[in-house]
Amino acid sequence: MESVKEVDEEEGSLRGQAQVWQLMFGFADSMALKSAVELRLADIIHSHGGPITLSQIASGIDSSSPDIPYLARLMRMLVRKGIFTANDHPSSDSGDDHQTEYGLTHISKWLLHDSKLSLAPMVVMENNPWQLAPWHYLANCVKQGGIAFEKAHGCNMWDFASRNPEFNKIFNDGLASATKIVMTAFVPQYKDGFDTIRSLVDVGGGTGGAIAEIVKIYPHIKGINFDLPHVAATAPDYDGVSHVGGNMFESIPNGDAVFMKCILHDWGDEDCVKILKNCRKAIPEEGGKVVLVEIVVKEDSNKIFGDMDLVYDLLMFAHQNGGKERTEQQWKKLLQEGGFPRYNIIDIPDLTSIIEAYPL
C-alpha cells in the first residue's frame, strides 16, 4: 500500500509535468488571441449587438471562403480561455436541433478595434514575427551578453523601425493604444500635478497621444512631443502640441517640466543617467521637475496583473538596450545619479506608478 508521502510525490510530479506542458505550449494562447484580433471576431459579434452563430461570424470575416471547421476549432479554444462565451440554443421550433451562439466577455471587449480603449493594436504588435524573433535569443544573451533584438535583426529596435515603415507603424500603433489606457489611469491619479506648469516636454512621446491628453485637460500648457525624427514625422496634429524630432541622449527641448512614460525602463542604468542629466539641463532649477510613469517592482505585486512586472522585465531583456524594470531603491539610485535627489512615488492601482523627481 502506498504511503501518503508517496502519493503526494506522485501527484506533485504529475502536476509538475502538466505545468511544463502548459508552459511549453503557452505560445498557442497568444497566437489564438492574435488570430481573433486579425479576424476581428470581437468586432463581428459586437456589430450584431449580441451572441451570434458560427456561420454569422464567418459571414463577417473578410474572406470569400472562410474555413468553418478551422473557425470552430479556434472559437472552441477562445471560449475555453474565457475570451468569448458559447451557449447552445434550439435552431428549430421542434427544439430537436441546437446551434451554438458566441458572445463577448469582459476580455474580448478589449479587442474591439474601434473602442476608445483597445488592446488590439498591442496584441498585433507584440505577436508580430519581428517582435517574437528576439525571444529565441534569450539563452544566447545569458551565455554571451548582448541585446536579443540586435542578435535577431542586426540592429537595435529604433534603427530597425527607422528603416522599416511597416514595423514602424505597427510599433507606433501598438504603443499609442497602450498610451490611451495608461493615460486614463494616470490623469485621475495625478490631480493638479500640472497646474503650475506652463510648458511640458514629453520625452519619447511617440506620436503624441499622451501629451495631447494632458494638454486637453490643462489647456494652459504648451505641449512639446519629443521623439526620434522618423517618429515625430508621422505624428498627427494636436491642438496645443508641437512635434520635435531629436535624440534624448544629445539634448532635450527646454520646458518647465519633463514627462516620460515607460521610457527609462527601455535602457540600462548608464543610459538612464545620461537621459536624466539631459532632463536636468532642460528644466529650471527652481520649480522644475520630471514626471515618470514607470513600473516600480514590489514583492507584493498586484495580483490582478499577476507577474506582469516580471514579464515586462523579460520583455526589456529581449527587445531593448539593457532595459529592465526596477525596485524603488534602484529608481532612487538612478535619480540621484541623474541629478534628482528628491522624489515622490504615487501608486497607480494595478501595475504602474508615478515618480515625481526634483532637482532640489
N, C-alpha and C positions, 0 to 999 in steps of 0.2 A: 504494500500500500504506500502510495506516495505521501511524503510529508508535506506539511503546509509550506515549508520553505521551498521544496522542490516545485510545487505547483506555482508559487509566486514567481520563482525564477523562470519557469517555462512560460508563464503568461507575460512576464516582463520582456522576455526575449522575443516573443511573438509580436508584442506591441512595438518593440524596437524595430523589428523587420518591417512592420506595416508603416511606421513613420518614415523609414528610408525610402520605401516605395512611393509614399506620398510626396516626399521632398524631391525625389528623382523626377517625377512627372509633374512637378509644380508648374512647369512652363505651359502645360496644357491649359491651365486655368487662364493665364494671361493671353494665350492665343485664342481661346474661345471668346474672351472678353473683347479682344481686338476685332475678331470676326463680327461680333454683334455690333460694334461701332461702325465698321466698314460697310456692313449690310444695312445699317440704320434700322435695326429691328425695333429698338425702343421708339424711334420716331414713327415708324409704321403703325405700331399699336396705339401710340398716343394720338395719331391723326384720326383714328376711328372712335376715339372717346371712350373706349372700354375694351374688355377682352375680346379677342378675335381668334378665328381658327387658323390652322397652319396654311391652308390654301389662300386665305385672305392675306396672311403675312407674305406668302410667296408672290402674290399678285402685286405687292407693293415694292418688291425688290427690283432694282434697276438691271433687269435681265429679261431677255425674250424667252428663256427656257431654264428657269431655276430648277435645281435638282431637289425635289421634295424629300426623298429619303435622307439626303445629306442634311437638309434643313431640320428634319425631325430629330436626327441624332444630335445636332448642335443645340437645339432647343431643349432636349432632354438634359443635356449637361448644364445648360444655363439655368434651368429650373432647379436642378439639384443644388446648384450653388446659390440659389435664392435671388438670382438676377431677374427672373420672371416667375409668375405664378402659372399653374396649369390646373384646370378644373374640367371634368367631364360633364357634358350636358346632352340631353336627348336631342337627336337630329331629325326625328320624325314624330308625328302625332302618336304613333303606337308606343313610342318610348323604347323600342327594342334596340335601336342603333344609337350609339353615342359618339360624340366627337369632342376633342379637347380644345378648349379655348385658353389662350395665353394672355396674361395681363402684366401690367407694370408693378414694380415693387419700389420701396424706398431706395434701392440700389440702382435700378435701371433708370430712374428719373434723373440720375446724374449723368446719363449717357445721351440725353437729348441734345441734338446739335444746336437748336435754336433757343435753348434755355439761357437765361441771363447768367446762371452759374452752371457750367457744364465741365465735366472732366473728359469728354470725348476727345478733344484735340490732344490732351495729355496722354491718354491711352494710346493713341496713334503714334505720338512722338516717342514715348518710352519703349514701345514694342516694334519700332521700325528696325529693320535689319542693320542699319548703320549704327543705331544705338545699342543693339544687342551684341554686336561683334566684340566690343571690348570686354564683355563679361567672360569670354573664353580665355582671357589672358591674365586672370587674377592669380592663378598659381604661378605663372611665369613672372609676374611682378613681385610675388613673395620671394622667389628664388633669386631674381636678378635686379629688382628695383625697377624704376621707370613708371611711365604712365600708360595704362591699359589702352586708352583711346589712341594714343600715338603708335602703340605697337600694332593695333588693328588697322589704322588708316594712314600711318606715315606722317601725321602732323597732329597738332592739338585741335581741339574741338572748334575753337574760334577761327583758326585758319581754314579748317575744313568747311565751315559754314560760309566763309567769305568766297570760297571757290565753287560752292555747290548751292545754287539758288533754290533748288528743290528742298534740300536739307535745311537751309536757312529758313524757309517758310514754315516747314513742319516744326522746326525747333521754336521759332518765334510764336507760332500759333499755340503750341503747347504751353509755353511759359505764360503767354497772355491769358489763357484760360485759368491757369493756376493763380495768376496775379489777382484776377477778379475775386476769387474765393478768399485768398489771403487778405485782400483789402477790405472785404466785407466783414472779416473778423477784426482787422486792425483798427479801422476807423472808430467803432464804438468804444474800444478799449483805450484809445489814446485821446481821450476827451480834452479839448482845449490845448492840445500839445503844440499846435502851430499858431496859436492866437497872436503871438508877438513876432512871428517870422514874416518878413517881407519878401524874401527870395529863398527858394528851396531848390537844391540840386539833387536830382535822383541819379545816383551813380550806378551804371549798369542797368538803366531803366528800360532796356528793351525797346519796344515800340511805343512806350509812353503811357500805357494804361494806368499804372499806379499813380504817377504824378498828376494825371488828368483827374483821377478820383479825388485826390487831395485838394487840388485847385477848385474843383466843383464845390467842395464843402467850405473851403477857405478862399473865396474869390479875390481877397486882397493880396494873395501870394502870387509872385511872379515865378512860374514853374520852369525849370530847365531840365529837360530829359537828356542825359549824357550817356552815350554808348559808343561802341565802335562805329566807324563811318559807314560800313555796309549795313549795319542795323538801323542807324539813325536815318539813312537814306530811304528806308522802306516804311518809316513811321508815318501814320496818318496825322492830319491836322487836328489839334485840340485847342479850344479856347483857353487862353492864358498860359499856353505851354509852348516853349521853343525847343527845337531839337538841335543838339550839338554833337558832332562826331569828334572822337578823340581817343586817347589812351590814358586810362586812370593811373598807369604806372609812370606816366610822364608829368601830367598835371591835371587838375580838376577845376572846372569853372568856379569862380567866386560866388558865394551866397551866404546868407545868414545861417543856414543850416544845411547839412548833407543828409540825405536819406538813402539807405541801402537795404534792399530786400533780398535776402538769400544770395548775397554776393560773396562775402568773405568765406563762407563755407566751401566755395569753389577752389580756394587757394591754400597753399601751405603757409606756415607761420611767418616765414621771412617775407613772402609776397604780401601777406596781410598787413604787416608792419609798414611796408612801403606805401600801400594804399592809404592806411590810416594817417601816415605822416603827410601825404598829399591832401587828405581831407583837412588835416590840421592847418595847413597853409591856406586853404580855400575859405575858411570861416574866420570871423572876428575873434579876438582874444577874449573879449567880454560879451556874453550873450550868445555866443556861437555854440553849436552842439552837433553831434552826429546821432542819428536815429537809425538803429539797426533792427531789422526783423529777421531773427535767426532762431534756430533750434538751440536750446540750452539742455544738454543731455543730463538727465537725472536718473537716479536709481529707481525711483518710483514713477517711471514714465506712465503717462495716462493710458489706461487700458483700452479705451475706445479705439485708439490707433495702434494698440499693441506695441510691436517692436519697430515702428516706422522710423524712429530716430536712428536706430542701428541700420535699418535698410538704407536710409539716406546716407549714412556714413559709408557704407559699402558702395553706394552709387557714386559718391565723390571719389572713392578709390578707383572705380572703373573709368570714370569719364573725365575727371578734372585734373588740374595740375597740382597734385599733392593736397587736394582739398579734404576736409573732414568736418564732422560735427564735433562740438566742443562742450566741455563742462563749464560751469561758472568760473572756476579757478583758471581754466585755460583762457577764457574770454578776458578775465581780469588782467592776466599777464600780457596778452596781446594789446589791450587798450593802453596799458601803462607804457609799454614799449613804443606804441604809436603816438604817444603824446596826450593821452586822455586819462589822467589819474583818478577822475571821479566818474562813477557810473551808477545807473539805477536800472533794475530789471522789473519789467511789468509782464506778468504771465498772461498770455492769451489762452483761453480754455482750449484744451486738447493737445496741440503739438508745438506751436511756435511761441516765441517770447519777443518783447520789445526791449531793446537795450538802449538806454539814453546815455551818451558819453559826453563829458565836458572837459575842455582844455584846462580849466582852473579848478 
